Amino acid sequence: MPQLDSAKPPTLRRDLGLVQATALNMIDMVGIGPFVVLPLVMHLMGPYFLLAWMVGAALAVVDGMVWAELGAAYPEAGGSYRFLKLAYGEAKWGRLMSFLYVWQTLVQAPLVVASGAIGFAQYFGYLVPLTEWWQPKLVSGVVVLLLIALLYRRIDDIGRLGVLLWVGVLCLMGWLIFGGITHSTHEVAWLPVGGISDVPGLLFSVALGQAAVKTIYSYLGYYNVCHLGGEIRNPERVIPRSIFLSILGIAALYLLLNWSVGTVIPWQQAQHSEFIVSTFVETIYGSTAAKLATALVLWVAFASLFAVLLGYSRIPYAAAADGEFLPVFAKVHPTKQFPHVSLLILGGVGFVFSLLFRLGEVITAILAMRILIQFVGQAVGLVVLRRRRGTTGLPFRMPLYPLPVIIAVAVWLLIFWSTGPAFMLSGLTVIGAGVVVFLLWSRKLERWPFEK
C-alpha cells in the first residue's frame, strides 16, 4: 500500500462506481420505511393506497432532477451543503443557508438513524417478544452501535459491503412480490374505482397529504450519492444515472410490494398490522417462512441505516473542512481516510435518539425539519445558480425546466403544511435556533454579517 504524504492531510478517495452508488442509494431508500409505513398508508387511504405511493414516486422523480443537475455539476462531499452555499453566495447568504443545513443535519440525521433503529426493534419483536419497556430500546441502541462499528473503515470496503447488503434487499422484495403474484385472492385497484375522473379530488384531499408524508419518507435517499460526491468516480455521469435508476427501481418494487400485500391481505385487515410483512408471508407459507422473512426485513433495515449514516457523516465534515463549522468535524482518519469524528458524533446522537422517541413522531419530524432549507431552498437555489452561471457546460440539464422546479417547490410546501402545526413549529424552531447559532459563530469569526 502506498505511503501517505505526512505533509498533506488525508483526503477522501474516489472509489465508488455506478453499481456501488446505486446500491447505496437503493438500500438507503428501502430500509424499514415501506414495511412500517405500508399499514399507515392503508389506514389513511383505504382502497386507494397505491395512489399515495405513485404520488411519492412522482415527487421523487421531479426532485431527483434538481439533485441530478446539482450533483453532476458540483460533485463534492456534503451534497446540499455545497449546493446551497454556491447558489446563495459563498460569502453571505450562502453561508447562512449552508450552515442551517448542517445545523439541522445534526438533529435530523440522527433522527433518521433512530427511526430505522426503532423500526428494526419493532420487527425484531416478531421473532423475540419484547415485553418490557426497555427491551425495544436495548435492541435499537445496539443496532446503532453496530452500525458505527461497521462504518469505521475505508470507503472501498464500504462500497463492497453496500453491494452485499443490496443483494439482500432485492432478494426480500423479489420474494414478497412473487408471493403476491402467485397467491392473490383479492382485487387491488391501481387507480380509484371511478377512474381518472376521481384522481384530481383525491390529489387535494387531506388524507392523501398525510399519506404522502409517509410514502415520501420511504422514498427519501435517492440523493445519498450527492452526499458522497467527493468519493464517486466519473461523478458527472454516475450521479444522475444512479439517482434515476434508484428512484425508478424502488418505485417499481414499492408498487408491486403494496399490490402483492393487498391481494393477499385485505387493506381493512392489513392497516392494523404491526408486522405486515411477517403476517403476509405467514398467511402464504406458514410461520417458519414468516420468521425468515422477518429476518430479511431486519437485514434490509440494517442495510438502509448503513447507507444513511455513511452519507450524512460527510455533511458536517464538508462544512468543517470548508472552515464553516466546528473544526473537529473536519478530521479524517489518518489511515482509513474517512471522516471518523463526524461519524462518531452523528452515530452517538442517533443512539441517544433511538432510546428516547417513538417511530410515528420521528417520521413526521424528519420531513418537517428538512423541507424548507434542504428541498425548497435547494430547488430555488438551482434557479439562482442557472441565472448567475448559465447552463453552458452543465453535465446534466433537467428536461422541461423550470416546470420540475415549480412542481417540486409547490408539492414540498404542501407536504410541509400536511405535517401539522406542531411539527411545522418544531421545524421552524430548529431553523430559528440555527440562525442564532450562526450569528454567534459569525460574530466570533468576524465574518458576514459582522465583518469589519
C-alpha positions, 0 to 999 in steps of 0.5 A, a space after each residue: 500500500 502506498 505511503 501517505 504524504 505526512 505533509 498533506 492531510 488525508 483526503 477522501 478517495 474516489 472509489 465508488 462506481 455506478 453499481 456501488 452508488 446505486 446500491 447505496 442509494 437503493 438500500 438507503 431508500 428501502 430500509 424499514 420505511 415501506 414495511 412500517 409505513 405500508 399499514 399507515 398508508 392503508 389506514 389513511 387511504 383505504 382502497 386507494 393506497 397505491 395512489 399515495 405511493 405513485 404520488 411519492 414516486 412522482 415527487 421523487 422523480 421531479 426532485 431527483 432532477 434538481 439533485 441530478 443537475 446539482 450533483 453532476 455539476 458540483 460533485 463534492 462531499 456534503 451534497 446540499 451543503 455545497 449546493 446551497 452555499 454556491 447558489 446563495 453566495 459563498 460569502 453571505 447568504 450562502 453561508 447562512 443557508 449552508 450552515 442551517 443545513 448542517 445545523 439541522 443535519 445534526 438533529 435530523 440525521 440522527 433522527 433518521 438513524 433512530 427511526 430505522 433503529 426503532 423500526 428494526 426493534 419493532 420487527 425484531 419483536 416478531 421473532 423475540 417478544 419484547 415485553 418490557 419497556 426497555 427491551 425495544 430500546 436495548 435492541 435499537 441502541 445496539 443496532 446503532 452501535 453496530 452500525 458505527 462499528 461497521 462504518 469505521 473503515 475505508 470507503 472501498 470496503 464500504 462500497 463492497 459491503 453496500 453491494 452485499 447488503 443490496 443483494 439482500 434487499 432485492 432478494 426480500 422484495 423479489 420474494 414478497 412480490 412473487 408471493 403476491 403474484 402467485 397467491 392473490 385472492 383479492 382485487 387491488 385497484 391501481 387507480 380509484 374505482 371511478 377512474 381518472 375522473 376521481 384522481 384530481 379530488 383525491 390529489 387535494 384531499 387531506 388524507 392523501 397529504 398525510 399519506 404522502 408524508 409517509 410514502 415520501 419518507 420511504 422514498 427519501 435517499 435517492 440523493 445519498 450519492 450527492 452526499 458522497 460526491 467527493 468519493 464517486 468516480 466519473 461523478 458527472 455521469 454516475 450521479 444522475 444515472 444512479 439517482 434515476 435508476 434508484 428512484 425508478 427501481 424502488 418505485 417499481 418494487 414499492 408498487 408491486 410490494 403494496 399490490 402483492 400485500 393487498 391481494 393477499 391481505 385485505 387493506 381493512 385487515 392489513 392497516 392494523 398490522 404491526 408486522 405486515 410483512 411477517 403476517 403476509 408471508 405467514 398467511 402464504 407459507 406458514 410461520 417458519 417462512 414468516 420468521 425468515 422473512 422477518 429476518 430479511 426485513 431486519 437485514 434490509 433495515 440494517 442495510 438502509 441505516 448503513 447507507 444513511 449514516 455513511 452519507 450524512 457523516 460527510 455533511 458536517 465534515 464538508 462544512 468543517 473542512 470548508 472552515 464553516 463549522 466546528 473544526 473537529 468535524 473536519 478530521 479524517 482518519 489518518 489511515 482509513 481516510 474517512 471522516 471518523 469524528 463526524 461519524 462518531 458524533 452523528 452515530 452517538 446522537 442517533 443512539 441517544 435518539 433511538 432510546 428516547 422517541 417513538 417511530 410515528 413522531 420521528 417520521 413526521 419530524 424528519 420531513 418537517 425539519 428538512 423541507 424548507 432549507 434542504 428541498 425548497 431552498 435547494 430547488 430555488 437555489 438551482 434557479 439562482 445558480 442557472 441565472 448567475 452561471 448559465 447552463 453552458 457546460 452543465 453535465 446534466 440539464 433537467 428536461 422541461 425546466 423550470 416546470 420540475 422546479 415549480 412542481 417540486 417547490 409547490 408539492 414540498 410546501 404542501 407536504 410541509 403544511 400536511 405535517 401539522 402545526 406542531 411539527 411545522 413549529 418544531 421545524 421552524 424552531 430548529 431553523 430559528 435556533 440555527 440562525 442564532 447559532 450562526 450569528 454567534 459563530 459569525 460574530 466570533 469569526 468576524 465574518 458576514 454579517 459582522 465583518 469589519 
